Amino acid sequence: MPRKKSNACDFCGRTEAQGAMLVPSPSGTANICVDCVSAISEFLGFTADEAAAAGRKKSGEKKASELKKLPKPREIKEFLDQYIIGQDSAKKYLSVAVYNHYKRLSQSADDDVDIEKSNIIMVGPTGTGKTLIARTIAKMLDVPFTIVDATVLTQAGYVGEDIESLLTRLLQVADYDVEKAERGIVFIDEIDKIARKGDNPSITRDVSGEGVQQGLLKLLEGSIVNVPPQGGRKHPEQRMIPVDTKNILFICGGAFDGIEQAIAHRLNSTFVGFSTDSRTRRVERERLISHVAPQDLKTFGLIPEIIGRLPVLTHLQPLDREALRRILTEPKNAIVRQYVKLFDMDGVKLTFEDDALDYIVDKAIEFKLGARGLRSIVETIMMEAMFDIPGKKAREFTVSREYAAGRLEEEHFDASAI
């Protein structure tokens, strides 16, 4: 049996005669006065504010806890030292930049100081460790990391990959967890290959050069980009995933072959001269890369807008003989250690004589391939042994200088073959 409607507020008991303006319920069985409605509204607003404040406090505590777990710049560099020989300047720059980036992510939302993102560009010859440094940092921080090649990128509508494909790969690495991907690292390799091809853009359509640079601007600076989860052109009907690039760290690397000439011109120096000491001239040329500046990148062909969005500029020096020798044996993933492990899995003890290692380094310097050249040379030397020994009863194998030289000669492995 329905309850009779009263002429008083069912909350405070005041009647219309006492000045209460009553609001009936939809069913007509209850009333509430306007004053009680205002009081309830204030109470609910106060409770919501308390909950929001508690949420911000909890989020701030979580971010502070994450920051405490984040390794300091010196610890990041010490970790890099275990895998990368030399390049102390580049390792310091990246350690500080990455640490500051994740400090920025842990910043409180109500902080009035907005810390901007510090994207990084690394300049250095091939085989000096640009990609390895970025990959090693990502492994230490345990964040989504992807390596993309700038040479395949073109403007939208042309054969090649769209700019958004960079973020598609990052999403795939993060198992399509958008929040996780938005804290990741993207390493754009071969950034020098999208340099502007000429000063006059009206001659031809530079779809893989300046056009790509302009397309990268919004990604580097930070904006919400609609990313096709399976690639843009093969599945045009797919639903786009919005990704905010504001907190994604971009690391760019490139060899910038020939940029020494721009540096020398700016420094009012030259590569040639009348000095008979060719070794001195070579050393001076190699040291020029340490003087690289943003204006040299502009001379090479990067547009000023993209240079401004890559504020951290560092360089990697060409590897000298001592560094190449250490790369062979010292890092945790050293080339010699890898082959020793491969033979050990077959129950064979592999030994490299010092003369053989010196010979390998000499050949790598001759071919000018950097650390990658070491791998090619050792692979050529060891191929025959890796083919024969697993089927034999031998328990030891030693690589001498004579054996290494004989294998390279037999395989016709010389500078002209590379």
C-alpha positions as CSV (number, residue, x, y, z in Angstrom):
1,M,0.0,0.0,0.0
2,P,1.6,3.3,-1.1
3,R,2.5,5.8,1.6
4,K,0.6,9.0,1.7
5,K,2.3,12.1,0.5
6,S,3.1,14.5,3.4
7,N,3.2,18.3,3.3
8,A,6.6,18.4,5.1
9,C,10.3,17.7,4.0
10,D,11.1,14.1,4.7
11,F,14.7,15.1,5.6
12,C,14.3,18.1,8.0
13,G,10.6,18.0,8.7
14,R,9.9,21.6,7.8
15,T,6.5,22.4,6.2
16,E,5.4,24.9,3.6
17,A,3.9,26.9,6.3
18,Q,7.3,27.2,7.9
19,G,8.8,28.6,4.6
20,A,10.1,25.4,3.1
21,M,9.9,25.1,-0.7
22,L,9.1,21.4,-1.3
23,V,10.2,19.3,-4.3
24,P,8.1,16.1,-4.7
25,S,9.7,12.8,-5.7
26,P,8.8,11.3,-9.1
27,S,6.5,8.8,-7.4
28,G,4.8,11.5,-5.4
29,T,5.3,9.7,-2.0
30,A,8.0,11.9,-0.6
31,N,9.2,15.5,-0.5
32,I,12.5,17.3,0.0
33,C,13.0,21.0,0.6
34,V,15.3,23.2,-1.5
35,D,17.6,23.9,1.5
36,C,18.2,20.2,2.0
37,V,19.0,19.8,-1.7
38,S,21.6,22.6,-1.4
39,A,23.1,21.0,1.7
40,I,23.3,17.5,0.1
41,S,24.9,19.1,-3.0
42,E,27.6,20.9,-0.9
43,F,28.3,17.6,0.9
44,L,28.7,15.6,-2.3
45,G,31.0,18.3,-3.8
46,F,33.1,18.3,-0.6
47,T,33.4,14.5,-0.7
48,A,34.4,14.5,-4.4
49,D,37.1,17.1,-3.8
50,E,38.4,15.0,-1.0
51,A,38.5,11.9,-3.2
52,A,40.2,13.9,-6.0
53,A,42.8,15.3,-3.6
54,A,43.5,11.8,-2.2
55,G,43.9,10.5,-5.7
56,R,46.4,13.2,-6.6
57,K,48.3,12.5,-3.4
58,K,48.4,8.8,-4.2
59,S,49.5,9.5,-7.7
60,G,52.2,11.8,-6.5
61,E,53.4,9.2,-4.0
62,K,53.4,6.6,-6.8
63,K,55.4,8.9,-9.1
64,A,57.9,9.8,-6.2
65,S,58.3,6.1,-5.6
66,E,59.0,5.4,-9.3
67,L,61.6,8.3,-9.3
68,K,63.4,6.7,-6.3
69,K,63.6,3.4,-8.2
70,L,65.0,5.2,-11.3
71,P,68.8,4.8,-11.5
72,K,70.8,8.0,-11.3
73,P,72.8,9.2,-14.3
74,R,76.1,7.8,-12.9
75,E,74.4,4.4,-12.4
76,I,73.0,4.5,-16.0
77,K,76.5,5.2,-17.4
78,E,78.1,2.5,-15.3
79,F,75.5,0.0,-16.7
80,L,76.3,1.2,-20.3
81,D,80.1,0.8,-19.5
82,Q,79.4,-3.0,-19.2
83,Y,78.3,-3.2,-22.8
84,I,79.9,-0.3,-24.6
85,I,83.5,0.6,-24.8
86,G,84.5,4.2,-24.9
87,Q,82.2,7.0,-26.0
88,D,82.1,8.5,-22.5
89,S,80.8,11.8,-23.7
90,A,77.8,10.3,-25.5
91,K,77.0,8.0,-22.6
92,K,77.0,10.9,-20.2
93,Y,74.7,13.0,-22.4
94,L,72.2,10.2,-22.8
95,S,72.3,9.2,-19.1
96,V,71.4,12.7,-18.0
97,A,68.8,13.2,-20.8
98,V,67.0,10.0,-20.0
99,Y,67.1,10.6,-16.2
100,N,65.7,14.1,-16.7
101,H,63.0,12.8,-19.0
102,Y,61.7,10.3,-16.4
103,K,62.0,12.9,-13.7
104,R,59.7,15.0,-15.9
105,L,57.2,12.0,-16.1
106,S,57.2,11.8,-12.3
107,Q,56.4,15.5,-12.0
108,S,53.2,16.4,-10.1
109,A,50.3,17.5,-12.3
110,D,49.6,20.6,-10.2
111,D,53.2,21.8,-10.5
112,D,53.4,25.3,-12.1
113,V,56.8,24.6,-13.7
114,D,56.4,22.7,-17.0
115,I,59.5,20.8,-17.8
116,E,59.9,20.3,-21.6
117,K,61.0,17.1,-23.3
118,S,64.7,16.7,-24.3
119,N,64.9,14.6,-27.4
120,I,68.4,13.5,-28.4
121,I,70.3,13.4,-31.7
122,M,73.6,11.4,-31.9
123,V,76.1,12.0,-34.7
124,G,78.9,9.5,-35.4
125,P,80.4,7.2,-38.0
126,T,78.9,3.8,-38.7
127,G,79.8,1.1,-36.2
128,T,80.5,3.4,-33.3
129,G,77.6,2.2,-31.0
130,K,74.7,4.7,-31.6
131,T,72.0,2.0,-31.8
132,L,73.7,-0.1,-29.1
133,I,73.6,2.7,-26.6
134,A,69.9,3.4,-27.1
135,R,69.0,-0.3,-26.9
136,T,71.1,-0.8,-23.7
137,I,69.4,2.1,-22.0
138,A,66.0,0.8,-22.8
139,K,66.9,-2.6,-21.5
140,M,68.0,-1.1,-18.2
141,L,64.9,1.0,-17.7
142,D,62.5,-1.8,-18.8
143,V,60.4,0.5,-20.9
144,P,58.9,-0.1,-24.4
145,F,61.6,0.6,-27.0
146,T,61.6,0.3,-30.7
147,I,64.2,1.0,-33.5
148,V,62.8,2.4,-36.7
149,D,64.6,3.2,-39.9
150,A,64.1,6.7,-41.3
151,T,65.0,5.6,-44.9
152,V,61.7,3.8,-45.5
153,L,59.6,6.8,-44.4
154,T,57.8,9.0,-47.0
155,Q,55.1,11.6,-47.0
156,A,51.5,10.3,-46.7
157,G,50.2,9.2,-50.1
158,Y,53.5,8.0,-51.5
159,V,55.1,4.5,-51.7
160,G,56.8,3.8,-48.4
161,E,55.8,4.0,-44.8
162,D,53.8,6.8,-43.1
163,I,55.3,8.8,-40.2
164,E,52.7,7.2,-37.9
165,S,54.3,3.8,-38.5
166,L,56.9,4.8,-35.9
167,L,54.3,4.7,-33.2
168,T,52.6,1.6,-34.6
169,R,55.8,-0.4,-33.8
170,L,56.0,1.2,-30.4
171,L,52.4,0.1,-29.7
172,Q,53.2,-3.5,-30.9
173,V,56.2,-3.7,-28.5
174,A,53.9,-2.4,-25.6
175,D,51.3,-5.1,-26.4
176,Y,48.9,-2.2,-27.5
177,D,49.0,-0.8,-23.9
178,V,48.6,2.9,-24.9
179,E,49.5,4.2,-21.4
180,K,52.7,2.1,-21.4
181,A,53.6,3.1,-24.9
182,E,53.3,6.8,-24.1
183,R,56.2,6.4,-21.7
184,G,58.5,4.6,-24.2
185,I,61.5,5.4,-26.2
186,V,61.7,5.5,-30.0
187,F,65.1,5.3,-31.7
188,I,65.0,6.8,-35.2
189,D,68.1,5.4,-37.0
190,E,69.6,6.8,-40.2
191,I,68.1,10.3,-39.5
192,D,70.7,11.8,-41.9
193,K,69.1,9.9,-44.8
194,I,66.1,12.2,-44.7
195,A,68.2,15.4,-45.1
196,R,67.0,17.9,-47.6
197,K,68.2,17.0,-51.1
198,G,68.6,20.5,-52.4
199,D,68.1,24.2,-51.5
200,N,65.4,24.6,-54.2
201,P,62.3,22.6,-53.2
202,S,60.5,23.5,-56.4
203,I,62.6,21.3,-58.7
204,T,61.2,18.0,-57.5
205,R,58.9,16.7,-54.8
206,D,61.3,15.6,-52.0
207,V,58.9,13.0,-50.5
208,S,61.5,11.1,-48.5
209,G,63.6,14.1,-47.4
210,E,62.2,17.4,-46.3
211,G,58.6,16.2,-46.4
212,V,59.4,13.5,-43.8
213,Q,61.2,16.0,-41.6
214,Q,58.1,18.2,-41.6
215,G,55.9,15.2,-40.8
216,L,58.1,14.3,-37.8
217,L,57.7,17.7,-36.2
218,K,54.4,17.0,-34.5
219,L,55.7,13.7,-33.2
220,L,58.9,15.1,-31.7
221,E,57.3,18.1,-30.0
222,G,54.3,16.2,-28.6
223,S,50.8,15.9,-29.9
224,I,47.9,13.4,-30.1
225,V,48.4,11.3,-33.2
226,N,45.9,8.8,-34.6
227,V,47.9,5.6,-35.1
228,P,46.8,2.7,-37.3
229,P,47.4,-0.4,-35.1
230,Q,48.2,-2.6,-38.2
231,G,49.8,-0.1,-40.5
232,G,48.1,2.6,-42.6
233,R,47.8,1.4,-46.1
234,K,47.0,-2.3,-46.0
235,H,44.1,-1.9,-43.6
236,P,42.4,1.4,-44.3
237,E,39.2,0.4,-42.5
238,Q,40.8,-0.2,-39.1
239,R,40.0,1.9,-36.0
240,M,42.7,4.4,-35.2
241,I,44.3,4.5,-31.7
242,P,45.0,8.0,-30.3
243,V,48.6,8.2,-28.9
244,D,49.9,11.3,-27.1
245,T,53.6,11.7,-27.9
246,K,54.2,14.3,-25.3
247,N,56.0,11.8,-23.0
248,I,57.7,9.6,-25.6
249,L,61.4,10.1,-25.7
250,F,62.8,10.3,-29.3
251,I,66.5,9.4,-29.8
252,C,67.8,10.1,-33.4
253,G,71.1,8.7,-34.7
254,G,72.9,9.1,-38.0
255,A,76.4,8.8,-39.5
256,F,76.1,12.2,-41.3
257,D,78.8,11.1,-43.7
258,G,80.6,14.2,-44.9
259,I,79.5,16.6,-42.2
260,E,83.2,17.0,-41.3
261,Q,83.5,19.3,-44.3
262,A,80.8,21.6,-42.9
263,I,82.5,21.6,-39.5
264,A,85.9,22.4,-41.1
265,H,84.4,25.2,-43.1
266,R,82.7,26.7,-40.1
267,L,86.0,26.4,-38.1
268,N,87.8,28.0,-41.0
269,S,90.1,24.9,-41.3
270,T,90.7,22.3,-44.0
271,F,91.5,18.7,-44.4
272,V,94.4,19.2,-46.8
273,G,97.8,20.9,-46.4
274,F,101.5,20.7,-47.0
275,S,102.3,18.8,-43.9
276,T,104.1,15.6,-44.5
277,D,102.7,14.0,-41.4
278,S,99.7,12.1,-42.8
279,R,98.9,10.6,-39.3
280,T,98.5,14.1,-37.8
281,R,96.2,15.1,-40.6
282,R,94.1,12.0,-40.1
283,V,93.8,12.5,-36.4
284,E,92.7,16.1,-36.8
285,R,90.1,15.0,-39.3
286,E,88.7,12.4,-36.9
287,R,88.6,15.0,-34.1
288,L,86.4,17.4,-36.1
289,I,83.3,15.4,-35.2
290,S,83.7,16.5,-31.6
291,H,83.1,20.1,-32.7
292,V,79.7,19.4,-34.3
293,A,77.0,22.1,-33.7
294,P,73.4,22.6,-34.7
295,Q,74.4,24.8,-37.6
296,D,76.4,22.0,-39.1
297,L,73.2,19.8,-39.1
298,K,71.4,22.6,-40.9
299,T,74.2,22.8,-43.5
300,F,73.9,19.1,-44.0
301,G,70.2,19.3,-44.8
302,L,68.1,19.1,-41.6
303,I,65.5,21.8,-41.4
304,P,65.8,24.3,-38.5
305,E,62.4,23.3,-37.0
306,I,63.5,19.7,-36.5
307,I,66.9,20.7,-35.1
308,G,65.1,22.8,-32.5
309,R,63.1,19.8,-31.4
310,L,66.2,17.8,-30.9
311,P,67.9,20.0,-28.2
312,V,70.4,17.4,-26.9
313,L,73.2,17.0,-29.5
314,T,76.0,14.6,-28.8
315,H,78.7,12.9,-30.9
316,L,80.4,9.5,-31.0
317,Q,84.1,9.4,-32.0
318,P,85.5,6.9,-34.5
319,L,86.8,3.8,-32.7
320,D,90.6,3.7,-32.5
321,R,92.7,0.6,-32.3
322,E,92.6,0.3,-28.5
323,A,88.8,0.6,-28.4
324,L,88.3,-2.0,-31.1
325,R,90.7,-4.4,-29.2
326,R,88.7,-4.0,-26.0
327,I,85.4,-4.4,-27.8
328,L,86.5,-7.9,-28.9
329,T,86.9,-9.2,-25.3
330,E,85.7,-6.9,-22.6
331,P,81.9,-6.2,-22.8
332,K,79.4,-8.7,-21.4
333,N,78.3,-9.5,-25.0
334,A,81.9,-9.3,-26.5
335,I,82.3,-11.0,-29.8
336,V,85.0,-13.4,-28.6
337,R,82.9,-14.4,-25.6
338,Q,80.0,-15.2,-27.9
339,Y,82.1,-17.6,-30.0
340,V,83.6,-19.1,-26.9
341,K,80.1,-19.8,-25.6
342,L,79.0,-21.3,-28.9
343,F,81.9,-23.8,-28.9
344,D,81.5,-24.5,-25.2
345,M,77.9,-25.7,-25.9
346,D,79.5,-28.3,-28.1
347,G,82.0,-29.2,-25.3
348,V,84.9,-27.5,-27.1
349,K,87.3,-25.1,-25.4
350,L,87.9,-22.2,-27.9
351,T,91.0,-20.0,-27.4
352,F,92.1,-16.9,-29.4
353,E,95.7,-16.0,-29.3
354,D,96.6,-12.3,-28.7
355,D,98.3,-12.1,-32.1
356,A,95.1,-13.3,-33.8
357,L,93.1,-10.7,-31.9
358,D,95.5,-7.9,-33.0
359,Y,95.3,-9.2,-36.6
360,I,91.5,-9.0,-36.5
361,V,91.6,-5.4,-35.2
362,D,94.1,-4.4,-37.9
363,K,91.8,-5.7,-40.5
364,A,88.8,-3.9,-39.1
365,I,90.7,-0.6,-39.2
366,E,91.8,-1.3,-42.7
367,F,88.2,-1.9,-43.8
368,K,86.9,1.1,-41.8
369,L,83.7,-0.7,-40.7
370,G,83.9,0.0,-37.0
371,A,82.7,-2.5,-34.5
372,R,80.5,-4.2,-37.1
373,G,83.6,-5.0,-39.1
374,L,84.9,-7.1,-36.2
375,R,81.9,-9.4,-36.3
376,S,82.2,-9.9,-40.1
377,I,85.9,-10.7,-39.8
378,V,85.5,-13.1,-36.9
379,E,82.6,-14.8,-38.6
380,T,84.6,-15.4,-41.7
381,I,87.5,-16.8,-39.7
382,M,85.4,-19.1,-37.6
383,M,83.0,-20.4,-40.3
384,E,85.1,-23.5,-41.3
385,A,85.7,-24.4,-37.7
386,M,82.1,-24.0,-36.8
387,F,81.2,-26.3,-39.7
388,D,83.7,-29.1,-39.0
389,I,84.3,-29.3,-35.2
390,P,80.8,-30.2,-33.9
391,G,81.1,-33.5,-35.7
392,K,84.6,-34.3,-34.5
393,K,85.9,-35.5,-31.1
394,A,88.2,-32.5,-30.6
395,R,87.9,-30.8,-27.2
396,E,90.1,-27.8,-27.8
397,F,90.6,-25.3,-30.7
398,T,93.0,-22.4,-30.9
399,V,92.8,-19.5,-33.3
400,S,96.3,-18.3,-34.2
401,R,97.3,-15.3,-36.4
402,E,98.4,-17.7,-39.1
403,Y,95.0,-19.5,-39.1
404,A,93.1,-16.2,-39.2
405,A,95.2,-14.8,-42.0
406,G,94.8,-18.1,-44.0
407,R,91.0,-18.2,-43.6
408,L,90.6,-14.5,-44.8
409,E,92.9,-15.2,-47.7
410,E,91.1,-18.3,-48.6
411,E,87.7,-16.5,-48.5
412,H,89.1,-13.6,-50.5
413,F,88.1,-11.3,-47.7
414,D,89.8,-8.0,-48.5
415,A,88.8,-4.3,-48.7
416,S,87.7,-4.5,-52.3
417,A,85.2,-7.3,-51.4
418,I,83.3,-5.1,-49.0
